[in-house]
């Protein structure tokens, strides 16, 4: 190799190294202060299959962000189902803390740890915001003898294990069933794992479950029209919120009946631990504005999801509670 070629080769290597160093510094600076974030598409991991409730919710928010022009780069939805949401959550937990891979997950991010499914919970992530909240209800078949949740619990006390209660182990409904049992000492359900809302509905109608927990939206969608035979219909015996819901004002809360159990299904957004705060704030602000978009509000209304929003200290307090 001639001296001229050798000098050119060294110069080229040094130039490439300098350019790579500049690029790394620019990317690191953009990540640390959020000034030019995002510089590329943001991947939102939904830890459930496409077409489900979580996936539908995120796509609604995605549409609101696009309509409002809130981000300079697209939000790309990545469905990673399995393990009651733990496969997708682990993917984000182990991702680089640069704001380009985030998670949208509901209350199962808490209960998966409580059930021992995974050794981590919300503390393994940086909280971004809470967007949207759905009330949950306890359903029975319409011809069941239980007029309210206390009737159901008294039966579970008088005949332990006689009430087959649909709730998947590790899911929020499972721990809620345990809380219901504790409200009446001696009450004991036979907790039966089942699939999604459609599967639990079929099992209640078919007489394979006496009761189960459903979202308000599922109840209103599954409920029969006037004239439906009671053995082919369902009935809500309690709302698991602090106040009655406007869409079913005739259904009392469990708390009204002396059962201090509350459950709602909210959608929480998370980033890997160590994600710079300016990026967290930018994402939270983006979500806050998206939740005010007309299309988002209309779609959430159709799905009976209350357009609640929370961030910062109050969001952290909510998670702690």
N, C-alpha and C positions, 0 to 999 in steps of 0.2 A: 504494500500500500504506500503510495507516494506521500511525502509530507503534506502536500496541499489537500489531498483527499482526507488524510488523517485529521488535519485541522478542521476541515469542513464537517467531518463526522462528529468530532467533539463539540463543535459549535451547534450542530443540529440537536445533539443530545441535551446540551445545556438549555437551548431554547425551549425544547419540549418540556423539560423539567420546570422551567420558569413559568411556562404557560399553565401547566398542570397545577403548580403551586398557587398561581393567581386565581385559577378557577376554583380550587378548593377553598381558598380564603374568601372569595366572593360568595360561594355557596354557604360557607360556615357563618359569614357575617349576616347573610340574608336569613339564615335560620335563627341566629341568636337574637336579632332585633326585630325580625318580622317585617322589615322595611320593604322588601320586594317579594314577600311571600303572598301567594304561591307563585313559584316560577315554573311549575309543571302540574299536571293533574293530581288531584287529591283522591286517594282511594278510601272509600268508606266500606268497612267490612260489616256486613249484615250476617250474623252467625246462624241464619236459618235459610231455608230454601226459598227460591224466587216464587213470588205469588202469595206468600203468607202475609200475616198481619204486619210483621216487622218490616218486611221488604216493601210492602205497599206504602207504609208510612214514610220510609226514607225516600222513596221515589216521589212522593208528594212534596216533601221538603226540597228535594233536588229540583223539581219543577219550579217551585217558588224562587229558589236562588237564581235559576236561569232567567226567569221572567223579570226579576228585579235587577239583573246584572250585578249581583253582589260579589262575585269572584271573577278574577281575570282568567282563571283556569277552570276546566270542568271538574265536576264531582263525579267520580266513577264508582258505581256500586259493585261490590264484590261479594257474592253469596258464598259463604263457607259454613255449610250446615254440619251438624253432628255434635254428639255429646251434650245435649241440652244447652247448646250455645257455647260450649267451652273450647271447641276447636277454633272457631273464629276469634274468640276473646284471647286465646293464647297467641294466635298469630299477631295480633296487635300488641299484646304485652311485650312480645319479643322483638318488635319492629324498632327501627331507628327512631329516636325521638326528634324527628324533624318536621312533623306536621303533615307528612304525606301519606300516612296510613293511620286512620282513626277508626273508632268502633261506635256503632249505635246498638245498644242492648238494653233490655228492660230489667225488671227486678230479679231475674234469674242470675244476674251477675253477683247478687248477694247470696241467694239461697244455694247456689252451686257450691260455694265454700262451706256453708253451714252443713250441707249434706255430705261433705267430704269428697265430692266429685273432683274438685281441684283444690290445691292448697292456697289459692289466692282469691282475693275479692276486690272491691273498689280501691283498696289501699295500694294496689299494684299499678294503678293508672293515675293520670292527671285528669280530674273532672273538667269537662267543658261546659255542659249545660243540660238542663232537663227540658224536653219539648213534648208537649201533649200528654194528657193523662186520661185513662179510661176507667170508669167505674166497673166493679166486678159484682156479680150477683150469684146467689145460691139458687139452683133450679131443682125442681122435682117434676115428675109427671103430673099432668093436670088433675088426674083422678087420685093422687096420693092423699092419704088422710092428714098430712101435716099442713097446717094452716100458716105456720111461721117457723122460724129457725129454732125457737125454744121447744116447740113440739117435736122437732126432729131430734134435738139433743136429749130430751126426756126419754124418747124411745131408745136412743143409743145407750142411755143409762139403765133403763129397765131391762133391755135385752142387748148386752154388749156384743159387738161384732155383727149385729143383725142388719145394720145399715151399711150397704155397700156404697162407698163415697169415692167418686172418680177424681183422682189426683196423682199426677206422676211424681215419683220420688225425686227430690231435688228441685222441683219446680216450686214457685211461690205458693201455688194452691196446696201443695203437700204440707207446708209449714202452717198455712192458714187452717187446714183441717185439724192439725195438732192443737192450735190455739183454740179452736172451737171446742174441742174435747176438754181442754183445761177450764173452759168457762163454766162447765157443769161437772163437778167432780164425780167420777164414776162413769161418765159417758165415754164410749169407745166405739169408733167406727171400724169397719173393715175397709181399709184404704186400698183401692184398686187402681193400678196404673192403666192409663188409657192413652189414646192418641190425642189429636187436636180436638177442637170444639165439635166438629162434625161427628167424630167418632164417639165422643161422650154423649152427644145428643142421641145418636142411634141407640146407644146402650141404655139410656134412660127410657126412651120410647119402647125398646124391646124388653124392658124389665130386667136388664142385667146390672143396672145401677139404680139405687134409690135416689141419689142426689149427686150433685157435682157443682163446681165453680165455673162460671162462664163470664166472658166479657159482656158488658151491656149490649154492645153491637151484635154479638152472637145471639143473645137472647131475643132481641128485637127481630133479627133476621129469621131465626128458627121458629118463633112463635107462630102458631096457626092463625088463620083468619077466623072471623066469627062463624060459628057453626061447626068448627073442627071438633070431632069426637074427643072427649077428654083423654081417652086412652092413646090418642095419637097427637097429643099436644103437651106443652110444658107450661110450668107456672113458676114465677119467681117468689120465693118466700123471704128473701132478705137482700138488701143492698149493703155491700161491705164498704161503705163510705161514711164520712162523719155526718153528712146530711142527705136527705132524700134527693133523688135525681129528678129534674124537671120532666124527663120523658116518661117516667113511671112513678108519678107522685103517689099512687096508691100502695106502693110497696115500701114497707118500713125498713129502716136501717137495723142492722143487728144490734147496734148500741141502744136503740130505742127499747129493745126487748131485753135489755140487761146482759147482752153478750158483747163485751168490749173488744171486738175484733174488727180491724180495718184493713182493707186491701184494695189498692188501685194498681193499675199497670201503667207505669210511665216509661217514656223512652229517654234513655240517658246516653249522652255522647261522651266518649272517652278518648284520650290520647296516651301514647306510651309515657311511662314515668320519665321525667326529666325533660319533657318538651318545654321549650322556652315560654315564659308567661306571655310575651307579646303575641305569639302565635295562638295560644289558648284564647286570649282576649279577642283576637281577630275572628277566630272561628265562632266564639260565643256571640259576638256582635252580628256576624253573618246569619247565624241561626235565629237570633232574636228578630232581625228584620224579616227573615223568610216567614216566620210565624205570623206576620201581619199581612202577608200577601193575600189578595182576594181569592185566588185559586186555592191556596192552601186552606184558608178558612172555610171555603165552600166544601172542599173535599173532607176536611175533618168533621164538619157538621154532618155530612152524609154518613160518615162512619161512626158518628156519635162519640168522637174523641174531643174532649174539652181542650181548647187551645192554650193550655197553661204553659208558662215559661219561667225558668229559674236559672240563676247563674251565681257565681261568686260565693260569698260567705253563706247566704241563705240556702244555696244548693248544697253546700258542704254540710250544713246543719241538718238538712233533710236526710242526707245519706247517713249521717251519724245516728240519727234517731231510728 
